[in-house]
Amino acid sequence: MRFFSDNAAPCHPAVLDALASANRLDTAYDGDQWSARLDGAFSDLFETNVEAIWVTTGTAANSIALAMLCPPEGAILCHRDAHIENDEAGAPAFYNGGAKLTLLDGPGAKVTPNAVKSAFDRVRPDVHQVQPAALSITNATEYGLVYSPAETAALGEMCKSLGLDFHIDGARFANAAASTGASPADLTWRAGADALSFGFVKNGGMNAEAIVFFAPGHADRARRLKKRSGHLMSKGRYAAAQILALLEEDRWLGNARAANAAASALAEACGPERLVHAVEANELFVRMSPEEAAALRAQGFDFYDWAPGEIRLVTSWDQDMAAVGRLAAAIRAL
């Protein structure tokens, strides 16, 4: 009964079927028929013409996208708890040759327009200081909170007024879309976003993520960066096939709804007194003593210790609702 990470969830059956279908001779690298369909599939989803490329990891998706939006001598504004700051081993700076991360504060790892403006205004516009070039937010955030279309649009407006490019780390973008009920367009380009790292591995994929560019021309250089960084697989059709399988029939959205529903059931069992943050996607941060955590583990439940007196529970697209019910009952019984 594992609740420690949606990264460990199995692949959706449609993904495995797609891999089998792609297991035949085709053009190598990203010239195959599956890769060629990505632009059209994502353009339909986002209701506008976009360019999309596959990569193998979320770190590569974020880093290549940000290398497109920020020059080596620039700065990327992000929350101090952002994945690109705490969990990617300096990859954004590595990929673009040195960009600085300027860290912002905000509850639940959410960034506000005021925080962006304040950080921007603290930098002198001279050659002695690193000039902000881009903003990166995470939706859903590292603490499972979700940006609404209005919140994202407010950040987009601020970026536009300051001349910043706008990137969204969407490792759990599907969960954010499922939570808000908003269209993918309203959560991204209509709100001013220039690029999105669209996560699939956490949502039923095997080893494929996508970078979606909403401004024309970015994808050409991104493809070169992908090759230079060792992420251009010779049999890229397998990555593209996974993504297409999850886009078809809105499987990506259905999977996220299932994960969110499991998290909501656990949130109800925890009650507001135990929850560190509101539960808006598929992550829960729960106040729990070491003795209580040990009692749950003794019953077969697996999860991360997140901070002193706090655990993290993550639900997945295929979560066994019987196990969810057992964990909910065990939490209530503590």
C-alpha positions in Angstrom: 0.0 0.0 0.0 2.4 2.6 -1.4 1.8 6.3 -1.1 5.3 7.6 -1.4 5.5 8.8 -5.1 3.5 8.9 -8.3 6.8 8.5 -10.1 6.7 4.8 -9.0 3.3 4.1 -10.4 2.9 1.6 -13.3 2.4 2.6 -16.9 -1.1 2.9 -18.2 -2.1 -0.1 -20.3 -2.7 2.2 -23.3 1.0 3.3 -23.0 2.2 -0.3 -23.2 -0.1 -0.9 -26.2 1.3 2.2 -27.9 4.9 1.0 -27.3 4.0 -2.4 -28.9 2.5 -0.6 -31.8 5.6 1.6 -32.3 7.8 -1.5 -32.2 8.5 -1.6 -35.9 10.8 0.0 -38.4 10.5 3.7 -38.9 12.7 6.7 -39.3 15.2 7.3 -36.5 15.5 10.1 -33.9 12.5 12.4 -34.1 11.6 12.0 -37.8 9.1 9.2 -37.2 5.4 9.3 -37.8 4.6 9.5 -34.0 6.9 12.5 -33.3 5.4 14.2 -36.4 2.0 14.0 -34.8 2.9 15.8 -31.6 2.5 19.4 -32.8 -1.0 18.6 -34.1 -2.1 16.7 -31.0 -0.9 19.4 -28.7 -2.3 22.2 -30.9 -5.7 20.6 -30.7 -5.4 20.3 -26.9 -4.4 23.9 -26.4 -6.7 25.3 -29.1 -3.8 27.2 -30.8 -0.8 26.3 -32.9 2.0 25.1 -30.7 5.3 23.3 -31.2 6.0 20.3 -29.0 9.0 18.1 -28.5 9.5 14.9 -26.4 12.3 14.5 -23.8 12.9 11.7 -21.4 12.8 13.4 -18.0 11.2 16.4 -16.3 14.6 17.8 -15.4 15.4 17.9 -19.1 12.0 19.4 -20.0 12.5 22.2 -17.5 16.1 22.9 -18.2 15.8 22.9 -22.0 12.7 25.1 -21.9 14.4 27.6 -19.5 17.6 27.6 -21.7 15.4 28.8 -24.5 13.8 31.6 -22.4 16.8 32.8 -20.4 20.3 33.7 -21.6 23.4 32.4 -19.8 24.0 35.8 -18.2 20.3 36.2 -17.0 18.3 35.2 -14.0 15.3 32.9 -13.6 12.8 33.9 -10.9 11.3 31.0 -9.0 10.0 30.0 -5.6 12.7 28.9 -3.2 10.9 25.5 -2.9 10.7 25.0 -6.6 11.9 21.7 -8.1 14.4 23.5 -10.3 16.0 24.9 -7.2 15.9 22.0 -4.8 15.7 18.8 -6.9 17.5 19.2 -10.2 21.2 19.4 -9.1 21.8 22.7 -10.9 20.6 21.5 -14.2 18.9 24.7 -15.4 22.3 26.6 -15.0 24.1 23.6 -16.6 21.9 23.5 -19.7 22.0 27.2 -20.5 25.5 27.9 -19.4 25.2 29.7 -16.1 21.8 31.4 -15.5 21.2 32.3 -11.9 18.1 31.3 -10.0 16.6 34.2 -8.0 14.5 32.8 -5.2 11.0 34.1 -4.2 8.8 33.4 -1.1 5.2 32.6 -0.9 2.9 30.2 1.0 2.5 26.7 -0.4 5.3 27.3 -2.9 3.1 29.7 -4.8 4.5 32.9 -6.4 2.6 36.2 -6.4 2.9 39.1 -8.8 4.0 41.3 -5.9 6.9 38.9 -5.2 8.0 39.0 -8.8 7.8 42.8 -9.0 9.7 43.1 -5.7 12.5 40.8 -6.8 12.7 42.6 -10.2 12.9 46.0 -8.6 15.8 45.0 -6.3 18.1 44.5 -9.3 19.9 47.5 -10.6 19.7 47.8 -14.4 23.4 47.9 -14.9 26.2 45.4 -16.0 27.2 44.6 -12.4 24.1 42.6 -11.5 22.4 39.6 -13.1 19.3 40.8 -14.9 16.0 38.8 -14.6 14.9 37.2 -17.8 12.3 34.7 -17.0 9.8 33.5 -14.4 9.2 29.8 -13.7 6.3 28.6 -11.6 5.1 25.0 -10.8 1.5 24.0 -11.3 0.5 22.1 -9.2 3.2 23.4 -6.8 5.6 21.4 -4.8 3.1 21.4 -1.9 0.1 20.4 -4.0 -1.5 23.8 -4.4 -2.9 24.9 -7.8 -2.8 28.1 -9.7 -6.2 29.2 -11.1 -6.4 30.7 -14.5 -6.8 34.1 -12.9 -3.7 33.7 -10.7 -1.7 32.5 -13.7 -2.9 35.4 -15.8 -1.9 37.9 -13.2 1.6 36.5 -13.2 1.5 36.6 -17.0 0.6 40.2 -17.0 3.4 41.0 -14.6 5.9 39.2 -16.8 4.7 41.1 -19.8 5.0 44.4 -18.0 8.5 43.6 -16.9 9.7 42.0 -20.1 10.1 38.5 -18.6 9.4 35.2 -20.4 7.1 32.9 -18.5 7.7 29.1 -18.0 5.4 26.6 -16.2 6.8 23.5 -14.7 3.9 21.1 -15.3 5.1 17.9 -13.8 1.6 17.6 -12.3 -0.1 19.9 -14.8 -2.7 17.2 -15.4 -3.6 17.3 -11.7 -3.9 21.1 -11.8 -6.2 21.0 -14.8 -8.3 18.3 -13.2 -8.5 20.3 -10.0 -9.5 23.6 -11.5 -11.7 22.3 -14.3 -10.0 24.9 -16.5 -9.0 24.3 -20.1 -5.3 23.7 -20.8 -5.3 27.0 -22.8 -6.6 29.1 -19.9 -3.9 27.7 -17.6 -1.1 28.4 -20.1 -0.9 30.6 -23.2 -4.1 32.6 -22.6 -2.6 33.5 -19.3 0.7 34.6 -20.9 2.8 31.5 -20.7 5.6 31.0 -23.2 6.5 27.4 -22.5 5.2 24.5 -20.5 6.9 21.3 -19.3 4.0 18.9 -19.6 4.5 15.9 -17.3 3.5 12.4 -18.3 5.6 10.0 -16.3 3.7 10.8 -13.0 0.5 10.3 -14.9 0.8 6.9 -16.5 3.8 7.3 -18.8 7.0 5.3 -18.8 9.8 7.6 -19.7 8.5 10.5 -21.8 7.7 14.1 -21.1 6.9 17.0 -23.4 8.0 20.6 -23.8 5.2 22.7 -25.4 6.2 26.1 -26.9 3.5 28.7 -27.4 5.7 31.2 -29.3 6.8 30.2 -32.8 10.5 29.4 -33.4 11.5 28.3 -30.0 11.3 24.6 -30.8 14.0 24.7 -33.4 16.8 25.7 -31.0 15.3 23.5 -28.3 15.8 20.5 -30.6 19.5 21.3 -30.9 19.8 21.7 -27.1 18.0 18.3 -26.8 20.6 16.7 -29.0 23.6 18.5 -27.4 22.5 17.4 -23.9 22.2 13.7 -24.8 18.4 13.5 -24.9 17.8 12.8 -28.6 17.0 9.1 -28.5 17.6 7.3 -31.7 14.3 5.5 -31.2 12.3 8.5 -30.2 9.1 7.0 -31.6 8.6 5.2 -28.3 8.5 8.4 -26.4 6.2 10.1 -28.8 3.9 7.1 -28.8 3.5 7.2 -25.0 2.5 10.8 -25.1 0.0 10.4 -27.9 -1.6 7.4 -26.1 -2.2 9.5 -23.0 -3.5 12.5 -25.0 -6.0 10.3 -26.8 -9.4 10.0 -25.2 -8.2 12.5 -22.6 -6.5 9.7 -20.7 -4.1 12.3 -19.1 -7.1 14.1 -17.6 -8.9 11.0 -16.5 -5.8 9.7 -14.8 -5.3 12.9 -12.9 -8.9 13.0 -11.8 -8.5 9.5 -10.3 -5.4 10.5 -8.4 -7.0 13.7 -7.2 -10.1 11.8 -6.0 -7.9 9.4 -4.0 -6.1 12.4 -2.4 -9.4 14.1 -1.5 -10.6 10.9 0.3 -7.4 10.9 2.4 -7.7 14.6 3.1 -11.2 14.1 4.5 -9.8 11.5 6.8 -7.0 13.7 8.0 -9.2 16.7 8.7 -7.9 20.3 8.8 -6.1 19.9 12.0 -3.6 17.5 10.4 -3.2 19.1 7.0 -0.2 21.4 6.5 -1.5 22.7 3.2 -4.9 22.5 1.4 -5.2 19.4 -0.8 -5.9 20.6 -4.3 -4.1 18.0 -6.4 -2.7 14.6 -5.5 -0.2 15.4 -2.7 -0.9 15.6 1.1 1.4 17.0 3.7 0.2 15.7 7.0 1.1 16.5 10.6 2.0 13.2 12.3 4.3 12.2 15.2 7.0 9.6 14.6 5.0 7.2 16.7 1.9 7.7 14.6 3.9 7.3 11.4 5.4 4.1 12.7 2.0 2.8 13.6 0.9 3.3 10.0 4.0 1.7 8.5 3.4 -1.3 10.8 0.1 -1.8 9.0 1.8 -1.9 5.6 1.5 1.8 4.4 4.5 3.3 2.7 5.2 7.1 2.5 7.9 9.7 2.9 8.9 11.5 6.2 8.9 15.0 4.9 9.9 17.2 7.8 9.9 16.8 11.6 6.4 15.9 12.6 5.2 15.8 9.0 4.8 13.1 6.3 3.9 13.3 2.6 1.3 11.1 0.9 1.1 11.0 -2.8 -1.7 9.3 -4.7 -1.4 7.9 -8.2 -3.6 7.5 -11.3 -4.1 3.8 -10.5 -4.4 4.0 -6.7 -6.3 1.1 -5.2 -9.3 2.7 -3.6 -9.6 -0.2 -1.2 -6.1 0.7 0.1 -7.1 4.4 0.2 -10.0 3.4 2.4 -7.8 1.3 4.7 -5.3 4.2 5.1 -8.2 6.7 5.7 -9.5 4.4 8.4 -6.1 3.9 9.9 -5.5 7.7 10.1 -8.9 8.3 11.7 -8.0 5.6 14.3 -4.8 7.3 15.4 
